[in-house]
Amino acid sequence: MINLNTTKVAVIGSGLIGRAWAIVFARSGVEVNIFDQSKDALGECLSLIKALLEDKLKYGLLEEDVSKILSRIHPVHTLELACEGVSLVQENIKETVEAKLALFADLDRICPGTVILASSTSWLPTSLFTEKLPGRARCLVAHPTNPPYLIPLVELSPAPWTSAETVERALEFYTAVKQEPVLVKKEIHGFLLNRVQGAVLNEMLNLYEEGYASSADLDKVMKYGLGLRWSFMGPFETIDLNAPAGVTDYAARYGQTYADVSKTQKDNAWSAQVIKKIENERREILDSNQISERSRWRDNRLMALKKHQDEQPK
Ligand SMILES: NC(=O)c1ccc[n+]([C@@H]2O[C@H](COP(=O)([O-])OP(=O)(O)OC[C@H]3O[C@@H](n4cnc5c(N)ncnc54)[C@H](O)[C@@H]3O)[C@@H](O)[C@H]2O)c1
């Protein structure tokens, strides 16, 4: 059993995701060294984290004082200092293969062989940036969903050479810090979440482009329809409950129709022209200078939903 109160981790990159991971770890009692190559980013990270924690406090989502949680987060000025005494490194730097290759080479050189090296990459399979490393067996992707302190899904995606022990320890660690890890059994570009999100967006773009509905009405399909169920159960469980005798019964009733419809669904090129039209429709609803205020509204809605979910029986 992992003892979080004696665990220390490194968070590399103190941008949006690095700061969010620092909250996830520190609120569970883990000591966090945080490093960023930008002095400005590192300098402002504690005050940005404090503001996020204060919002969470308002919604009753914190079990401890803000100051206690903050006291576990230590900004440091070198990669070497960040890695001192840690059992896991969570990398959150920019999303390019070159940047990840260079950083993982440094991390593999600096960290003892028992330290897990985890990447937050949204799309890049582990094997693209770890193949040549002597310590490649301790590397894997641990892709969070933004923001991970409110949305618990973490996709663990090992390379073919990642050891079973690394995967097991990562599963144990992310579960212990109150995340919901899922295992991506074979490497695939975009893992699970972004592929599913991509499939939905592609179909919405096709329906929009072909004139079936406005962008606002297509959003309502999710917001007032599918999203309500999908916020607490998945599509497979949904169809299992949507026919009296379960999933086989559902497939017998509607499977052929879905199969026929899937033949009419196609790729989408995300053309600049279509995106421009959607942009115009969106800007009529929300002025561009209101986007950050509306993002804060989104985070508050998410916090209220998380609070509600935390109060439900499992
Ligand atoms: N933004 C999201 O919604 C989201 C969700 C899940 C995963 N991710 C992934 O998380 C990672 C970080 O994304 P973000 O949104 O936090 O980006 P960001 O731009 O907010 O932060 C990146 C930070 O990394 C720092 N950095 C860059 N190179 C560095 C290096 N070599 N060493 C130390 N620091 C370095 C930058 O100074 C910056 O502060 C990306 O791989 C991204 O794909 C992002």
PDBQT file of the ligand as one rigid body, heavy atoms in Angstrom, charges set to zero:
ROOT
HETATM    1  N1  LIG A 401      -4.443  21.965 -22.021  1.00  0.00    +0.000 N 
HETATM    2  C1  LIG A 401      -5.131  20.844 -21.966  1.00  0.00    +0.000 C 
HETATM    3  O1  LIG A 401      -6.360  20.831 -21.995  1.00  0.00    +0.000 OA
HETATM    4  C2  LIG A 401      -4.404  19.529 -21.820  1.00  0.00    +0.000 A 
HETATM    5  C3  LIG A 401      -5.119  18.397 -21.363  1.00  0.00    +0.000 A 
HETATM    6  C4  LIG A 401      -4.419  17.194 -21.171  1.00  0.00    +0.000 A 
HETATM    7  C5  LIG A 401      -3.060  17.114 -21.472  1.00  0.00    +0.000 A 
HETATM    8  N2  LIG A 401      -2.405  18.218 -21.937  1.00  0.00    +0.000 N 
HETATM    9  C6  LIG A 401      -0.968  18.092 -22.234  1.00  0.00    +0.000 C 
HETATM   10  O2  LIG A 401      -0.225  18.644 -21.156  1.00  0.00    +0.000 OA
HETATM   11  C7  LIG A 401       1.021  19.186 -21.652  1.00  0.00    +0.000 C 
HETATM   12  C8  LIG A 401       1.126  20.657 -21.198  1.00  0.00    +0.000 C 
HETATM   13  O3  LIG A 401       0.040  21.389 -21.721  1.00  0.00    +0.000 OA
HETATM   14  P1  LIG A 401      -0.430  22.786 -21.075  1.00  0.00    +0.000 P 
HETATM   15  O4  LIG A 401      -1.793  23.044 -21.607  1.00  0.00    +0.000 OA
HETATM   16  O5  LIG A 401      -0.197  22.767 -19.612  1.00  0.00    +0.000 OA
HETATM   17  O6  LIG A 401       0.627  23.783 -21.762  1.00  0.00    +0.000 OA
HETATM   18  P2  LIG A 401       1.108  25.232 -21.238  1.00  0.00    +0.000 P 
HETATM   19  O7  LIG A 401       1.595  25.940 -22.430  1.00  0.00    +0.000 OA
HETATM   20  O8  LIG A 401       0.050  25.863 -20.384  1.00  0.00    +0.000 OA
HETATM   21  O9  LIG A 401       2.355  24.887 -20.256  1.00  0.00    +0.000 OA
HETATM   22  C9  LIG A 401       3.554  24.328 -20.710  1.00  0.00    +0.000 C 
HETATM   23  C10 LIG A 401       4.666  24.811 -19.766  1.00  0.00    +0.000 C 
HETATM   24  O10 LIG A 401       5.824  24.029 -20.006  1.00  0.00    +0.000 OA
HETATM   25  C11 LIG A 401       6.956  24.887 -19.905  1.00  0.00    +0.000 C 
HETATM   26  N3  LIG A 401       8.039  24.215 -20.632  1.00  0.00    +0.000 N 
HETATM   27  C12 LIG A 401       8.190  24.048 -21.968  1.00  0.00    +0.000 A 
HETATM   28  N4  LIG A 401       9.300  23.321 -22.230  1.00  0.00    +0.000 NA
HETATM   29  C13 LIG A 401       9.852  23.011 -21.026  1.00  0.00    +0.000 A 
HETATM   30  C14 LIG A 401      10.986  22.259 -20.623  1.00  0.00    +0.000 A 
HETATM   31  N5  LIG A 401      11.782  21.665 -21.521  1.00  0.00    +0.000 N 
HETATM   32  N6  LIG A 401      11.254  22.137 -19.303  1.00  0.00    +0.000 NA
HETATM   33  C15 LIG A 401      10.476  22.744 -18.377  1.00  0.00    +0.000 A 
HETATM   34  N7  LIG A 401       9.367  23.468 -18.697  1.00  0.00    +0.000 NA
HETATM   35  C16 LIG A 401       9.076  23.593 -20.003  1.00  0.00    +0.000 A 
HETATM   36  C17 LIG A 401       6.502  26.209 -20.496  1.00  0.00    +0.000 C 
HETATM   37  O11 LIG A 401       7.301  27.287 -20.041  1.00  0.00    +0.000 OA
HETATM   38  C18 LIG A 401       5.047  26.279 -19.979  1.00  0.00    +0.000 C 
HETATM   39  O12 LIG A 401       4.978  26.979 -18.754  1.00  0.00    +0.000 OA
HETATM   40  C19 LIG A 401       0.984  19.005 -23.170  1.00  0.00    +0.000 C 
HETATM   41  O13 LIG A 401       1.678  17.844 -23.514  1.00  0.00    +0.000 OA
HETATM   42  C20 LIG A 401      -0.503  18.849 -23.461  1.00  0.00    +0.000 C 
HETATM   43  O14 LIG A 401      -0.772  18.098 -24.629  1.00  0.00    +0.000 OA
HETATM   44  C21 LIG A 401      -3.027  19.440 -22.097  1.00  0.00    +0.000 A 
ENDROOT
TORSDOF 0
